[in-house]
Amino acid sequence: MNNLFVLLIIIALSVGSNNGSKLWPKNQLHFRNSFSRNYDVLTVHCKSKDDDLGIHTVARSYEYNFKFEDSVFGRTEFFCTLMHGVGSKYSVTFTAYKAKPAFVASTGVIKIWDALDDGIYLTDEDHDFVKMYGW
């Protein structure tokens, strides 16, 4: 009986942690290119302690995004560099996501970073954009 109970717990946790889970949705980071000029491409490069997500170019009116899970020990942190302009003239590196220090992982967090001509703005999907960094 105990083995069956343990097996059911493991299955429930496995199902809950997949991409389609509504119980434990993954966190998301979005990076939008909202520059006024069509030719101004946004370059996004994000890294964590364990992962380098590579360099991504984002055309105007498009976005790059990715999903991830927090570490149980609250060590999840993504540093991102956003660049644009000829020869990446404008560049800002910042902490795009940092888990709250806790033993319970956050789920379903959505942060939207929007690159505009005057700087980088942030929203958490339900609030107004706030300018966080200038170019």
QUIDA-V970954 format. One record per residue. RES is the residue in one small letter. PSI is psi in degrees with one decimal (none if undefined). OMEGA is omega as a letter, one per 30 degrees, with the letter a starting at -180 (999 if undefined). D_LAST is the distance of its C-alpha to the last C-alpha in Angstrom with 1 decimal. Layout:
# QUIDA-V970954
res psi omega d_last
RES PSI OMEGA D_LAST
RES PSI OMEGA D_LAST
This chain:
# QUIDA-V970954
res psi omega d_last
m -42.8 l 61.4
n -38.6 l 58.8
n -39.0 l 57.6
l -42.1 l 57.2
f -45.4 l 55.2
v -42.8 l 52.8
l -42.8 l 52.5
l -38.8 l 51.6
i -45.7 a 48.9
i -43.2 l 47.4
i -43.8 l 47.5
a -41.6 l 45.9
l -37.2 l 43.0
s -44.1 l 42.5
v -38.6 a 42.5
g -21.8 a 40.2
s 5.8 l 37.5
n 173.0 a 37.2
n -33.7 a 34.5
g 7.5 a 36.5
s 133.6 l 37.4
k -19.0 l 37.3
l -43.5 a 38.4
w 72.8 a 35.6
p 149.1 l 32.7
k 155.0 l 30.0
n 157.5 a 26.5
q 141.0 l 23.7
l 131.9 l 20.0
h 140.3 l 18.6
f 111.0 a 15.3
r 144.2 l 15.2
n 106.6 l 13.8
s 31.7 l 13.8
f 155.2 a 12.2
s -23.5 a 14.6
r 134.0 a 15.7
n -32.3 a 18.2
y -4.6 a 17.4
d 105.6 a 13.7
v 139.2 l 14.2
l 132.6 l 12.3
t 130.1 a 13.4
v 129.9 l 14.2
h 111.2 a 16.0
c 143.8 l 17.6
k 152.2 l 20.3
s -176.3 l 22.7
k -34.7 a 25.4
d -19.2 a 27.7
d 139.2 l 25.8
d 113.7 a 23.3
l 0.6 l 22.6
g 178.2 a 21.6
i 130.6 a 18.9
h 134.8 l 18.7
t 136.7 a 17.5
v 118.5 l 17.0
a 160.4 l 18.0
r 137.9 l 17.0
s 9.4 l 18.8
y 175.0 l 19.5
e 158.6 l 18.6
y 136.4 l 19.3
n 160.6 l 21.1
f 158.2 a 23.5
k 151.9 a 26.1
f 166.2 l 27.3
e 147.7 l 29.7
d 148.7 l 29.3
s 145.8 a 31.4
v -28.3 a 34.4
f 11.4 l 33.6
g 30.7 a 30.1
r 4.6 a 28.3
t 126.5 a 26.1
e 130.9 l 22.4
f 126.4 l 19.7
f 132.9 a 16.7
c 145.2 l 14.2
t 125.3 l 11.6
l 133.5 a 9.5
m 151.5 l 8.9
h 172.1 a 9.2
g 165.2 a 10.4
v 124.5 a 13.5
g 28.4 a 14.2
s 45.1 a 11.0
k -38.1 a 9.2
y 126.1 a 5.7
s 135.3 l 6.6
v 130.1 l 6.7
t 133.3 a 10.4
f 167.7 l 12.0
t 109.7 a 15.5
a -25.2 l 15.7
y 135.2 l 19.4
k 124.3 a 21.9
a 148.3 l 25.5
k 138.8 a 27.4
p 104.3 a 29.9
a 170.7 l 33.1
f 2.0 l 35.8
v 121.4 a 35.2
a 142.8 l 32.5
s 146.8 l 30.2
t 150.9 l 30.7
g 15.4 l 29.2
v 130.8 l 25.8
i 121.1 l 23.3
k 129.6 a 19.6
i 115.6 l 17.5
w 124.2 a 13.7
d 118.8 l 12.5
a 117.2 l 9.5
l 174.3 a 9.3
d -33.2 a 8.1
d -5.5 l 6.4
g -167.4 a 5.2
i 128.7 a 7.6
y 156.0 a 11.1
l 142.1 l 14.3
t 159.1 l 18.0
d 31.1 l 21.2
e -22.9 a 22.8
d -2.5 a 24.9
h 168.3 l 22.5
d 154.2 l 20.0
f 141.0 l 16.3
v 129.7 l 14.6
k 123.0 a 10.9
m -34.9 a 10.2
y 141.4 l 6.6
g 162.0 l 3.8
w none 999 0.0
